[in-house]
Structure formats: structure tokens, C-alpha cells
Amino acid sequence: MDLMTPNKIEEDNLSYQKPPKEILDLVDVPRAPFVQVDRKGKYMLFIYRDSYQTIAALSEEELRLGGLRVNPITNIGSRTIYYNNLQLKLLQDKEITQVSGLPAMPKLANFIWSPCQTKLAFTHTTSTGAEIWVLDMETAQARALTPATANANLGNPIVWFEDSQSLLVKLLPSSRMNLIDTDTAVPTGPTISVSDGSKAQNRTYQDLLKNRNDEHNFEVLTTSELYKVDLDGQHTKWLEVSGMYRSCLVSPNGEYVQVTTIHPPFSYLVPYTRFPHITRLYTRKGDLVQTINDVPLTEDIPKGFMSVRKGRRLLQWRNDKAASLIWAEALDEGDAGKEVPFRDAVYELAAPFTEKPRLLLKTINRFDSIEWGSETFAIAHDYWWNTRNTKVYGFNPSNASEQPVVIFDRNYQDKYSDPGLFLTEKNKFNRTALTIKENALFLIGEGHSEEGQFPFVDQLNLENNETKRLYQAEDKHTLESIYFPIDLEKGLFIVRIEAPTAYPNYYIRNIFEKDDLQQITAFENPFKSIQDVHKEVIKYTREDGVELSGTLYLPIGYDRAKKEKKPMIMWAYPREYKDNNSAGQVTTSSNEFIYPFYGSMVYWVARGYVVLDDASFPIVGTGEEEPNDTFRTQLVANAKAAIDAVDALGYIDRERVAVGGHSYGAFMTANLLSHCDLFAAGIARSGAYNRTLTPFGFQSEERNYWEAPDVYNAMSPFMHAHTMKTPLLLIHGEADNNSGTYPLQSERYFNALKGLGATARLVMLPKESHGYSAKESILHLLWEQDTWLEKYLK
């Protein structure tokens, strides 16, 4: 038999490790709370959670069915992020109040504000199930409304009625079938799938149903009963029948409820969102009005990212009307390959829903959304991925014969020309509607430009579509994010301000008096050991003239005058573009707070490394050329330009540069190491390496394998494993649920590298998905990366 070396035995028995102290001290720090403010600007809510889960929590029972991952005992998503404390304060007061009445060990999720913005509903997960709770903002008291019988397996089980005094909730059925243990169940026959000649070119989804037992379990876990739960604790069954309730939407006036229910036949090819479903209208008392939509199983949508199914889509309530339904229907039969003057038509059907649907407008691109304003004005958005075009229309919803006015017509990847998002407010129905003052709209923009990022507030005159700048951040040493106004007339806005070493905090900004700035939070920097690190956004040019950029960090204590040459880590993620101008724009700010999260390489400034983070890796295809036609060539050109730029600054030893990335960034890393000799090591996390395993498209590639076999083969690192000469660390979550990045991708790629004699290491993280969440996993991840870099760069 083969003798195992001591090193091999040690690796097989390796337990979770921890990174060196310099990194560990930056990982295990208190997390500042997540902050929410009501739209009236009265309350500020602080929502706290631990930075990481435990591997024990991640190891609880989990079923993966139809694209869902659920805990069958607690009946809530098994990957739910839980919060463990709530605090509250009046926005402009200093005193913070601890919310009283919370359970002993809170596991809070599914937060949803009441229409009146004075209450907050949420779930609390116990060891046996999920309860529904409510927080009263005025008293800062929380209390349970239901026992642990909520069914959150299909998402948030809570919907507010318009009076803010009652909820429509999904509870477990009083009589429920037992689940089948699929590991021990004796099969009753084979599982058979049939192709009847129709094309079903779907992405490589994960967690799909596989057999009849899975179908049974999916139906058991997603079936609920709908109850009306009053804030005084009274429970009333709202519908007599149980069902697989996918969504419930209350009309703005509260008189009707739109209920969508899933039903068989199910699919083994697509997730539950494409299972057959029926949408019915009910009165607020639960009386059936009519069926409004009946959607069959959707497996065979035409090819193309912009293709959609036939029939009514995006069914929703019109925010500015008491009870009017709107939806879109494709005018090209859902086929993006057909040439038509208009892609979609948008219709309206008002209560009592007995008239013929009324046309509102037609969109040139695929319809996206509507922002409602007044009886005679609304804003519609459309987009077309293939050209990266988006249009914003102003139109009269009362008169379809009146030609919509195109307000913006632009490339949505062109961040420098982004006009921003329209300002909204709560209308008489407590729904979101456009803020319209004296025939003008208002926009809040991120403010990306060649000079840096300077967010702004604009006023748009609807008579001539001209904009007037009301405010723009000017401080070149901070980054200011503008949220929404608490008093537009006075110019009072909620903003967040940060700097590389100043933790983000919230303020009230008077945009008319720039010196009028009131601080309302005081979160401290938990990463003080790296607060003196040098950070800057550098710009450089690719050999074909495309402008590039990256965020450069120098090691702690680095002497920029002495310029000692250090090893460097480059971290990136490729993105596809249709024009050079958009590809070359800088969309990061050197003034962002230095926040080392679990996937970040910034930790390594504490270990003596230069870090080039978020390095530009555009893949450009202009005109008829697809970006991926020259993918490898552009990857290498991006990498060389980045190394040349930092080397020219005198900071690095270019013989000691590592490259890494996550997901598509991992795919990038493996390709770079296979096709150039620029790097001394690589780190690839949760990637896909054989594109023939994703034959009906991947990332931004619309063509299938049989249409572009050369592209698929040329882009697959697996096909070029024999060219790998650079040490590569592969890391993957064993429970990856991302489309295309099966754990098998890393396992097969590693086997190929090992069989061909390449230097590689494969680390499979138990229980982890596409992103990693358990503290034990993250600390071990950091240890693996540090060990790899120390070995091959130092």
C-alpha cells in the first residue's frame, strides 16, 4: 500500500486555523449597527448583528428545493441573516433608547415598516419556528403577535394592511403533511424528464427539484394559511383554503388584495419563480373578485438576456390610485431576437376590474418600472442590455394618445452622465410617489466624474427638461452620500459622510446653507491599526488606449520617499462593456472608509503587502464584436497595465505579484495564470473553470456553446490546465448555490492541475455557500490566503 507522509496526514486532519494576530485583530471587531430612518425624519432605528455566524448555526438542518434553501424545523430561509438587538432614538435627539420587550436571545429578520411609519413588524426565530413581532416606535416596546408558526420559507411572511393596525401573515397550516426523508425513502420508480422539441436553454441553476419526493417536500414546506392578525392580538383566518402563497399585495386604499399562488406541475429545470402560478384578486375581507393572471410553467423563454415570457408580467398596484392594477406585455412575443418598434406595452385595469384594460404607454426597450406622480404625469423606465441603453420617459397616464417625452436616453454603464435617482415622498396612500414642486422634479446623483466623486441634488424643470444644480458635495477629502430629505422646503437632507480613516456617520445637511451640518450618529473607527495607511485611486492606460484605475493601499508604516519594493496583491473582477468610454470611467472613491471585510485583501497591508484593490478589468466589445471574442487578450492587457502602473511608482517588486478574485474574478485569475507569466501566485475563490458545464450562457455571454464553441473553449481554464505553471490556491464553499459555480468546478479543475503536475491547493469550506459566513470558515480562509502569500511571494 502507499505510505502517507506526515504532511499528508496533517493536511487530512487539519482543523480550522486562525490568521496571524495582525489580521485577526482586524477581523474580530464590533460591527456598527445597520441604520434606518423613517421617511418623515422622526425616528432613527439601530439594528445590530454579530459580524459572523458560527459553523454550528450553518450546520443546522437544511433542505434545498426549487431554488430555495430552508430550515424545515424553523420554516425560514436557512441562510437568513439574523439581527440581535434594536435601539431607537428621535432623529435630532442625542439620547438612544434600548427597545424593551425583545426576546432573550433575539434572531430578528424580515423587517417591514408600517404604512404610517410608526411601527415595525419583523420575525423572531426560535428553536422550533418563527414568530411575528411588532415594535411601536412611540413607546420603544416590542411584543410578539403570533406563536412560532409563521411560514417564511418563501420569503417575508408579513404584509401590512393600509390602516397600520393589522397584518396579513402566512402561518403554517393547522394540518400539515409529513416531510419525506429523501436519504432513506425507497424509490417507487425512475425519475424521467422529456424533451418535446421545444427549446429550453436555461442557465445552470442549482438547488432544483430532482424527483417526486422533492416535489412533495417543496409543497409541504411552502404551503401556508393566510391570517389577518390585529395589533391587539386577534387572529382571523383570512382565506379558508391553504396554498403555496408566493406573494400578497394590498391595494393603496386597502380594499383589495392581490394574491399569487404557486401550483403544479413543477420543474426540474428552473427554480420556483418560474413554476406555474395564478394571481387572484380578493376584497379586504377575503372574498374572491376575479382571477387576474394565470401563468403556465415557464421553461422555454426565447434565447437572449432581454427575452421574457408571453403574457402579463410585473403585475403591481399603481401607487397613486386607490385600486388600479398595472402590468406589462411583450409586443415581440417575448423574443429579443425579433425587430419591433416597441418591445412592451403597459396596461392599467382599475377597480371594479370589469372594464377592458387601458393602454398607458409603449416602451422602445424592455419595460422596467414606473414612478407615479400625479393624475397627468409619471416617469417610466426601460432598458436594453445588448446596447446598454436605458430611456426615461415622462408621460401622461391619463391619456395614452399623448406622446411620451424621452427625458433621458443614455448608456447606463456611463456613470459620468448618470443624472441620478428621482426624489420620492409618501403620498396620501402612504405609498412612494414622485416629489413634484412647482412643475419640477428632483434628482439625487452619485456624482462620479474624472475629478472624483461628488454627489449632488438637481432640480429638473418639466417644461424644458433643463436641470439646475441645488447642491453638490465639494470636500475633496471626504465622501458624502445623500439619502433623502426630511424637509425639502428647508433643504434638510439625511447624508452619510466618511473618509478613509473616518467611520461613516449620519448627518442632517442643509443644502441651502452648506455650513449647516448636524451630526446624528457617532460611530467610532474599529480598525485603528490601519488608520494611517496610504490609500489612493490611481489611473493608468491599457496598451490599446482604454483608461483604467484601481485603489492602491500601501503597507502600514510604508515610507513613500524611501520606496522599498514590496510584494503586491491585485484583486479584481472583470466586467463587460460595449464602449471604451464607459469602460475607462472611475467609479470608486479614494475617500471611501477603509473597511476590511471577510473577502477583502486590505488586511494584508498589516502584513507588509501593497494591495491594488478593485483593479479595472474591462472586457470591451464595440459594434458587432462581442466582448468575449477577445477575452483572454484583454485580461492580460489589463493585468500588465496595472502592474506597470504600480511598478512605475516605485512601490513593488514586479517579480512578487499575486492576483486573485472571487466568482468571475476566480475565473479571471485562473485564465491569467494560464496565459501569462506576470504573476508569482494566484488565489481563486468559488469560481467556474469549465464553460462547457454552463453551455447555455454565463456571466454576460448570451451565445450558447454550440454557437460559439471556440469562445467557450478558449475562455475555459480547464481546457488549458496543461499551461499552468503558477501556484494557485483554489477555495470553494461546499454548498455553493450560485448559478454555474458548482463545487464540482473547483474539484475537477484541481484534479486536472494535479494530474498535470501543477502547484495547486484546493480548500473546500464545509457548509459554506457562494459567499462565506461562518466565523470559523472566514478565519481559516484568511489563514489559507496568508500562508499561500507568505510562501510564494515572500
Secondary structure, DSSP 8 states (H G I E B T S, - for coil): -----HHHHHHHT-------HHHHHHHS-----EEEE-TTS-EEEEEE--S-B-HHHHTS--EEETTEEEETTTTEETT---B-EEEEEETT-S--EE-BS--SS--EEEEEE-TTSSEEEEEEE-SS-EEEEEEETTTTEEEE-S-S-B-BTTS--EEE-TTSSEEEEEE--SS------TTT---SS-------S--------SS---SHHHHHHHHHHH-BEEEEEETTS-EEES-SS-BEEEEEEE-TTSSEEEEEEE-S---SSS-GGGS-EEEEEEETTS-EEEEEEEE-------SSTT---SSEEEEEE-TTSSSEEEEEEESSTT-TTS--S-SEEEEEEETT--S--EEEEEESSEEEEEEEEETTEEEEEEEEGGGTEEEEEEE-TT-TTS--EEEEEEETT-GGG---EE-EEE-TTS-EEE--SSSEEEEEE--EETTEE--EEEEEETTT--EEEEEE---TTSEEEEEEEEETTTTEEEEEEEETTEEEEEEEEETTSTT-EEE------S-GGGTT--EEEEEEE-TTS-EEEEEEE--TT--TTT---EEEEEEE--EEESSHHHHT-----TTS-----TT-SGGGGGGT-EEEEEE--EEE--TT--GGGGHHHHHHHHHHHHHHHHHHTT-EEEEEEEEEEETHHHHHHHHHHHH----SEEEEES----GGGSTT-BTTB-S-TTT-HHHHHHH-GGGGGGG--S-EEEEEETT--STT--HHHHHHHHHHHHHTT--EEEEEETT--SS--BHHHHHHHHHHHHHHHHHHH-
